[in-house]
Amino acid sequence: MIENHQLRLNKFEVIGSECIADVIERWMGKSALRWYISQITESEIVVEATFFEGEMFDSAETAADRRYYPGKSVVVSVIPTGIGCELGGYAGDATPATNLLAAVGDYLVTNPNAVNASNFICMADNVLYTEGLCIDLFMKGAIDLYVPHANKIGLVIERSSPEQLDIVFNVINTVRAIYGIDIHAYEITDLMVGSHCVENSSGAFVGTVDRPDVIFEACDRLIRKGCNAIAITTNIQDLPPDHYVKHFQGEYPNPLGGVEAVISHLVVNQFQIPAAHAPMINCKDLDLEHDIVDARGAGEMASVSGLACTLIGLRRAPQISAHRSFHPADVVNVHNVLALVSPAGALGGIPAIYANKHSIPIVAVQENRTIIGVSGEKLGLNNVIEVHNYVEAAGVLLALKKGIHLQTIRRPLPTLRHGLGSRRAVEKTSRVRFA
């Protein structure tokens, strides 16, 4: 069973604690599939969490136990789904920013929704298409990311009409013929999966699944056939048409993202294998004000199915278990992370909380607004570098990579004096913000 709950914690027991993540996870236990801080009031921390009654994956290793793989720099760019990110909350519209940031490091780790645009996807070669739970575990220091030469993709297809299946298989054959992707096997489920949109009280979208066991059984059969990455495509129910119209007008979070995250989290948790979800058929029967939708959502509107980008993205999605049968091209872990880049008002998720724990710089982009407002200042994080936009973020990342202290390339530059025998007091240095 999957349940979504809002938890309210005493702010003064969380903020200022040795580790915010430890306090929250100790309070929730180990049954939370995903969680994030959605609001901070004068006295409370509000946490939105999705719980799963099954056993949760828990690595015995910690960041301190991880081997070092020196000489490689990794940037992690998180675009949280379902919270209305101004940039990245639509159909792959964070791709240009993602590719810009990827130019700084050896690898750029990001979540699928940042670059997924149904028929369209355009990632730089060093972008690691990494499911959200994998990013959480990676930033915790619980897993390494093993970069494959290529994955053998298995596809779970929800039971559907022959007309819908025709569309799915035309997509499958297209990515095989054009991209050379190994669609190793597929399974059409005997029963409906029952994936549903759910809007929580903060206005963000989450989701639930009626029959996760149907997905698990299909995944198990695919893995037995030799697949080492899983794509899932279903017809999402309870899609609010009015809200979806507002989304295409650029006014509302994508309603699909929450349930897609739940499904992919479930598969990763169960099988420790890269996974991603795609809508089988994109909704077109909407009462739109304009037939030409907001440019950020146009990829979805221009495509019949959402599946192609997921199959293409999974081709080189990183593995998280060394025990899988594959030949890795490279491996990285939390010790390689140069910095985490995130919307400035969405720092309440696991990646940012653990970046703070591990003293990894957080580059907070103010221009990427969301419907929530959980900033580094509200959380008491001490490693946040605020910037206006992703262009500035790329500059900050380059300075960090080259070991250039940010204060030295801003003006005024404080002058340091020893003060002995001086008629004036020593000048005080102050924290420099880029924003």
C-alpha positions as CSV (number, residue, x, y, z in Angstrom):
1,M,0.0,0.0,0.0
2,I,1.2,3.5,-0.9
3,E,0.1,6.5,1.3
4,N,0.9,10.2,1.1
5,H,1.0,12.1,4.4
6,Q,1.9,15.5,5.7
7,L,4.0,15.5,8.8
8,R,4.5,18.5,11.2
9,L,7.6,18.6,13.3
10,N,8.8,21.1,15.9
11,K,11.0,23.6,14.1
12,F,13.3,24.1,17.0
13,E,14.0,20.3,17.3
14,V,15.1,20.3,13.6
15,I,16.7,23.6,12.7
16,G,20.1,23.9,14.2
17,S,20.4,20.1,14.9
18,E,23.6,18.3,14.1
19,C,22.0,16.8,11.0
20,I,18.5,17.8,9.8
21,A,18.2,14.6,7.7
22,D,19.0,12.4,10.7
23,V,16.3,14.1,12.8
24,I,13.6,13.8,10.1
25,E,14.4,10.2,9.2
26,R,14.6,9.1,12.8
27,W,11.1,10.6,13.3
28,M,9.7,8.9,10.2
29,G,11.4,5.6,10.4
30,K,12.6,3.7,7.4
31,S,9.3,3.2,5.5
32,A,9.3,6.5,3.6
33,L,9.8,6.1,-0.1
34,R,10.4,9.8,-0.6
35,W,10.1,13.0,1.4
36,Y,10.9,16.7,1.3
37,I,10.4,19.8,3.5
38,S,7.6,21.7,1.8
39,Q,7.1,24.6,4.3
40,I,8.7,26.2,7.3
41,T,6.5,28.3,9.7
42,E,7.4,30.2,12.8
43,S,7.2,27.0,14.9
44,E,6.9,24.0,12.5
45,I,8.7,22.1,9.8
46,V,6.1,20.6,7.3
47,V,7.3,17.4,5.6
48,E,5.5,15.8,2.6
49,A,6.2,12.1,2.6
50,T,5.2,9.0,0.6
51,F,5.1,5.8,2.5
52,F,5.3,2.2,1.2
53,E,4.4,-0.8,3.3
54,G,7.2,-3.0,1.7
55,E,10.8,-3.2,2.8
56,M,13.0,-0.3,2.0
57,F,16.4,-0.6,0.5
58,D,19.1,0.3,3.0
59,S,22.8,0.1,2.3
60,A,25.0,-0.9,5.2
61,E,27.7,1.4,3.9
62,T,28.0,5.1,4.5
63,A,29.8,8.0,2.7
64,A,32.8,7.4,4.9
65,D,33.0,3.8,3.8
66,R,33.0,4.6,0.1
67,R,36.2,4.2,-2.0
68,Y,37.7,7.3,-3.6
69,Y,37.8,7.7,-7.3
70,P,40.1,10.7,-7.7
71,G,40.4,13.0,-10.7
72,K,36.7,13.1,-11.6
73,S,34.3,15.9,-10.9
74,V,30.6,15.4,-10.7
75,V,27.9,18.2,-10.6
76,V,24.5,17.2,-9.3
77,S,21.6,19.2,-10.7
78,V,18.2,18.6,-9.0
79,I,15.0,19.8,-10.6
80,P,12.3,18.6,-8.2
81,T,9.2,17.2,-9.9
82,G,5.6,18.3,-9.2
83,I,6.4,21.6,-7.5
84,G,6.1,23.9,-10.5
85,C,9.7,24.7,-11.2
86,E,9.9,27.7,-13.5
87,L,12.7,26.1,-15.4
88,G,12.5,22.3,-15.6
89,G,8.9,21.9,-14.4
90,Y,7.6,21.3,-17.9
91,A,8.7,19.0,-20.8
92,G,12.4,18.8,-20.7
93,D,12.8,22.6,-20.6
94,A,15.8,22.3,-18.3
95,T,17.9,20.6,-21.0
96,P,19.8,23.8,-22.1
97,A,20.7,24.6,-18.5
98,T,21.6,21.0,-17.8
99,N,23.9,20.8,-20.8
100,L,25.5,24.1,-19.8
101,L,26.3,22.8,-16.3
102,A,27.5,19.5,-17.7
103,A,30.2,21.4,-19.6
104,V,31.9,22.2,-16.3
105,G,32.5,18.7,-14.9
106,D,33.3,15.2,-16.0
107,Y,29.7,14.1,-15.2
108,L,26.4,15.9,-14.6
109,V,23.9,13.9,-12.6
110,T,20.2,14.9,-13.0
111,N,16.7,13.5,-12.7
112,P,14.9,12.3,-15.8
113,N,12.1,15.0,-15.7
114,A,14.8,17.7,-16.3
115,V,15.4,16.5,-19.8
116,N,12.4,14.3,-20.7
117,A,10.2,15.9,-23.5
118,S,8.2,12.9,-24.8
119,N,9.5,12.4,-28.4
120,F,12.4,14.8,-27.7
121,I,15.5,14.5,-25.6
122,C,18.9,16.1,-26.1
123,M,21.4,15.3,-23.3
124,A,25.1,15.9,-23.5
125,D,27.1,12.7,-23.5
126,N,28.3,13.2,-19.9
127,V,24.8,13.7,-18.5
128,L,23.9,10.8,-16.2
129,Y,20.1,10.2,-16.4
130,T,19.5,9.2,-12.8
131,E,16.2,8.4,-11.1
132,G,15.3,10.4,-8.0
133,L,15.7,7.7,-5.4
134,C,19.1,6.9,-6.9
135,I,20.1,10.6,-6.5
136,D,18.9,10.5,-2.9
137,L,21.0,7.4,-2.1
138,F,23.9,8.8,-4.1
139,M,23.9,12.0,-2.0
140,K,23.5,10.1,1.2
141,G,26.7,8.2,0.3
142,A,24.8,4.9,0.3
143,I,25.6,3.9,-3.3
144,D,28.1,4.4,-6.1
145,L,27.0,5.2,-9.7
146,Y,28.4,2.7,-12.2
147,V,28.4,4.3,-15.7
148,P,27.6,1.6,-18.3
149,H,28.6,1.4,-21.9
150,A,24.9,0.6,-22.6
151,N,22.0,-1.0,-20.8
152,K,19.6,-3.8,-21.8
153,I,16.3,-2.1,-21.4
154,G,13.1,-4.0,-20.3
155,L,9.8,-2.3,-20.9
156,V,6.7,-2.8,-18.7
157,I,3.5,-1.9,-20.7
158,E,0.2,-1.5,-18.9
159,R,-2.6,-3.5,-20.3
160,S,-4.2,-1.2,-22.9
161,S,-6.3,-1.1,-26.1
162,P,-4.8,-2.4,-29.4
163,E,-4.7,1.2,-30.7
164,Q,-2.6,2.4,-27.8
165,L,-0.3,-0.6,-28.1
166,D,0.2,0.2,-31.8
167,I,1.5,3.6,-30.7
168,V,3.8,2.1,-28.1
169,F,5.4,-0.4,-30.5
170,N,5.9,2.2,-33.2
171,V,7.9,4.2,-30.5
172,I,9.9,1.1,-29.5
173,N,10.8,0.3,-33.1
174,T,11.7,4.0,-33.8
175,V,14.3,4.2,-30.9
176,R,15.7,0.8,-31.9
177,A,16.1,1.8,-35.6
178,I,17.4,5.4,-35.1
179,Y,19.2,5.3,-31.7
180,G,20.5,1.8,-31.8
181,I,19.0,1.1,-28.3
182,D,18.7,-2.5,-27.0
183,I,15.0,-2.9,-26.1
184,H,15.9,-6.4,-24.7
185,A,12.4,-7.5,-23.7
186,Y,8.9,-6.3,-22.9
187,E,6.0,-7.4,-20.7
188,I,2.4,-6.4,-21.2
189,T,0.6,-6.6,-17.8
190,D,-2.4,-8.9,-17.4
191,L,-4.1,-6.3,-15.1
192,M,-4.4,-2.6,-15.0
193,V,-1.7,-0.9,-12.8
194,G,-3.9,1.9,-11.6
195,S,-1.6,5.0,-11.4
196,H,-3.2,8.1,-10.0
197,C,-2.4,11.8,-9.7
198,V,-2.7,13.2,-6.2
199,E,-2.5,16.9,-5.2
200,N,-1.3,17.5,-1.7
201,S,-2.2,20.4,0.6
202,S,0.9,22.4,-0.5
203,G,-0.3,22.4,-4.1
204,A,2.5,20.0,-5.2
205,F,1.6,16.8,-7.0
206,V,2.4,13.3,-5.7
207,G,0.7,10.1,-6.6
208,T,-0.4,6.6,-5.7
209,V,-0.5,3.1,-7.4
210,D,-3.3,0.6,-6.9
211,R,-1.3,-2.5,-7.9
212,P,2.4,-2.1,-7.5
213,D,2.7,-5.9,-7.4
214,V,1.6,-6.0,-11.1
215,I,4.7,-3.8,-11.9
216,F,7.0,-5.9,-9.7
217,E,6.0,-9.2,-11.3
218,A,6.6,-7.8,-14.8
219,C,9.9,-6.3,-13.7
220,D,11.0,-9.7,-12.2
221,R,10.2,-11.5,-15.5
222,L,12.2,-8.9,-17.4
223,I,15.2,-9.1,-15.1
224,R,15.2,-12.9,-15.5
225,K,15.4,-12.3,-19.2
226,G,18.6,-10.3,-18.8
227,C,17.3,-6.8,-18.6
228,N,19.3,-4.4,-16.4
229,A,17.2,-1.2,-16.8
230,I,13.4,-0.8,-16.6
231,A,11.0,1.6,-18.4
232,I,7.4,1.6,-17.3
233,T,4.6,3.1,-19.3
234,T,1.0,3.4,-18.0
235,N,-2.1,5.5,-18.5
236,I,-2.2,7.9,-15.5
237,Q,-5.7,8.4,-14.0
238,D,-7.4,11.3,-12.1
239,L,-5.5,13.8,-14.2
240,P,-7.2,17.1,-13.3
241,P,-8.1,18.7,-16.7
242,D,-8.4,22.3,-15.4
243,H,-5.0,22.1,-13.8
244,Y,-3.5,20.4,-16.8
245,V,-4.8,23.3,-19.0
246,K,-3.2,25.8,-16.6
247,H,0.1,23.8,-16.8
248,F,0.1,24.2,-20.6
249,Q,-0.5,27.9,-20.1
250,G,2.6,28.1,-17.9
251,E,0.7,28.6,-14.6
252,Y,0.7,25.3,-12.8
253,P,2.9,22.3,-11.8
254,N,3.0,19.3,-14.1
255,P,0.4,17.0,-12.5
256,L,2.1,13.8,-13.9
257,G,5.4,14.2,-12.2
258,G,4.5,13.0,-8.7
259,V,3.0,9.6,-9.6
260,E,5.8,9.0,-12.1
261,A,8.3,9.6,-9.3
262,V,6.5,7.2,-7.0
263,I,6.5,4.4,-9.7
264,S,10.2,4.8,-10.5
265,H,11.1,4.9,-6.8
266,L,9.1,1.7,-6.2
267,V,11.0,-0.2,-8.9
268,V,14.5,1.2,-7.8
269,N,13.7,0.3,-4.2
270,Q,12.6,-3.2,-5.1
271,F,15.3,-4.2,-7.6
272,Q,18.2,-1.7,-7.2
273,I,18.1,-1.1,-11.0
274,P,17.8,2.1,-13.0
275,A,14.1,2.9,-13.9
276,A,11.9,5.6,-15.3
277,H,8.2,6.0,-16.0
278,A,6.5,7.5,-19.1
279,P,2.8,8.3,-19.8
280,M,1.6,5.9,-22.5
281,I,-0.6,8.4,-24.3
282,N,-0.3,12.2,-23.7
283,C,-3.5,13.9,-23.0
284,K,-4.8,16.0,-25.9
285,D,-8.5,16.4,-25.2
286,L,-8.2,19.6,-23.3
287,D,-10.1,22.9,-23.5
288,L,-7.0,25.0,-24.2
289,E,-7.1,28.8,-24.6
290,H,-4.4,28.6,-27.3
291,D,-3.7,25.6,-29.5
292,I,0.0,26.7,-29.3
293,V,0.9,26.1,-25.7
294,D,3.6,27.6,-23.5
295,A,6.9,26.9,-25.1
296,R,8.1,24.9,-22.1
297,G,5.4,22.3,-22.4
298,A,5.3,22.1,-26.2
299,G,7.3,18.9,-26.4
300,E,4.6,17.1,-24.6
301,M,1.8,18.6,-26.7
302,A,3.7,17.8,-30.0
303,S,4.1,14.1,-29.1
304,V,1.4,11.4,-29.0
305,S,3.3,9.3,-26.3
306,G,5.7,10.2,-23.6
307,L,7.7,7.0,-24.0
308,A,10.5,7.8,-26.5
309,C,12.6,10.0,-24.2
310,T,12.5,7.5,-21.4
311,L,13.9,4.7,-23.5
312,I,16.6,6.9,-24.9
313,G,17.5,8.2,-21.5
314,L,17.8,4.8,-19.9
315,R,20.3,3.6,-22.5
316,R,23.2,4.8,-20.4
317,A,21.5,5.4,-17.1
318,P,23.9,4.6,-14.3
319,Q,23.7,1.3,-12.4
320,I,23.6,1.4,-8.6
321,S,24.7,-2.2,-7.8
322,A,28.1,-3.7,-8.7
323,H,26.4,-7.2,-8.6
324,R,24.4,-6.6,-11.8
325,S,25.7,-8.4,-14.9
326,F,27.2,-5.5,-16.9
327,H,30.6,-4.0,-17.8
328,P,31.0,-0.5,-16.3
329,A,32.8,2.2,-18.2
330,D,33.4,4.3,-15.1
331,V,32.3,4.7,-11.5
332,V,31.8,7.8,-9.2
333,N,30.3,8.4,-5.8
334,V,29.6,11.2,-3.3
335,H,33.3,11.9,-2.9
336,N,33.4,13.1,-6.5
337,V,30.6,15.7,-6.1
338,L,31.9,19.2,-6.8
339,A,28.5,20.9,-5.9
340,L,24.8,20.5,-5.9
341,V,22.7,22.9,-8.0
342,S,19.0,23.4,-7.1
343,P,16.2,26.0,-7.2
344,A,16.8,28.4,-4.3
345,G,13.4,27.8,-2.8
346,A,13.5,24.0,-2.9
347,L,16.4,23.1,-0.6
348,G,14.2,20.9,1.7
349,G,14.8,17.6,-0.3
350,I,17.2,14.8,0.6
351,P,20.0,15.8,-1.9
352,A,20.4,19.3,-0.4
353,I,20.0,18.2,3.2
354,Y,22.7,15.6,2.7
355,A,24.9,18.0,0.7
356,N,24.9,20.2,3.8
357,K,25.8,17.2,5.9
358,H,28.8,16.3,3.7
359,S,29.9,19.9,3.4
360,I,29.2,19.9,-0.4
361,P,28.5,23.4,-1.8
362,I,24.9,24.1,-2.8
363,V,24.5,26.5,-5.7
364,A,20.9,27.9,-5.2
365,V,19.3,29.4,-8.3
366,Q,16.9,32.2,-7.5
367,E,15.4,32.5,-11.0
368,N,14.1,29.0,-10.9
369,R,11.1,29.7,-8.7
370,T,8.7,27.0,-7.4
371,I,5.4,26.9,-5.5
372,I,7.3,26.2,-2.2
373,G,9.7,28.4,-0.4
374,V,12.2,26.4,1.6
375,S,15.5,28.3,1.4
376,G,18.9,27.7,2.8
377,E,18.5,30.6,5.1
378,K,15.2,29.2,6.6
379,L,16.9,25.8,7.1
380,G,20.0,27.3,8.6
381,L,22.3,25.7,5.9
382,N,25.8,27.1,6.0
383,N,27.1,26.0,2.6
384,V,24.7,27.8,0.2
385,I,26.0,30.0,-2.7
386,E,23.1,32.1,-4.1
387,V,23.0,33.0,-7.8
388,H,20.4,34.6,-10.0
389,N,20.4,32.1,-12.9
390,Y,22.0,29.0,-14.4
391,V,24.5,31.1,-16.3
392,E,25.9,32.4,-13.0
393,A,25.7,28.9,-11.6
394,A,28.0,27.6,-14.3
395,G,30.5,30.3,-13.5
396,V,30.4,29.5,-9.8
397,L,30.9,25.8,-10.6
398,L,33.9,26.6,-12.8
399,A,35.4,28.7,-10.1
400,L,34.9,25.9,-7.6
401,K,36.5,23.4,-10.0
402,K,39.5,25.6,-10.5
403,G,39.9,26.4,-6.8
404,I,39.2,30.1,-7.2
405,H,37.7,31.6,-4.1
406,L,34.5,33.4,-5.0
407,Q,35.2,36.4,-2.9
408,T,38.4,37.2,-4.9
409,I,36.4,37.7,-8.2
410,R,33.9,40.1,-6.7
411,R,34.3,43.7,-5.8
412,P,34.8,45.3,-3.4
413,L,37.6,43.0,-2.3
414,P,38.2,43.4,1.4
415,T,41.7,44.3,2.4
416,L,43.3,42.3,5.2
417,R,45.6,44.2,7.6
418,H,47.4,42.9,10.7
419,G,46.3,45.9,12.8
420,L,49.5,46.2,14.8
421,G,50.5,49.9,15.0
422,S,47.7,50.8,12.6
423,R,45.6,53.9,13.3
424,R,42.5,52.1,12.0
425,A,40.8,49.0,12.9
426,V,41.3,45.9,10.8
427,E,38.8,45.7,8.0
428,K,36.2,43.0,8.5
429,T,35.5,40.6,5.7
430,S,31.9,39.8,4.9
431,R,30.2,36.9,3.1
432,V,29.8,37.5,-0.6
433,R,26.6,36.6,-2.3
434,F,26.4,36.4,-6.1
435,A,22.7,37.2,-6.1
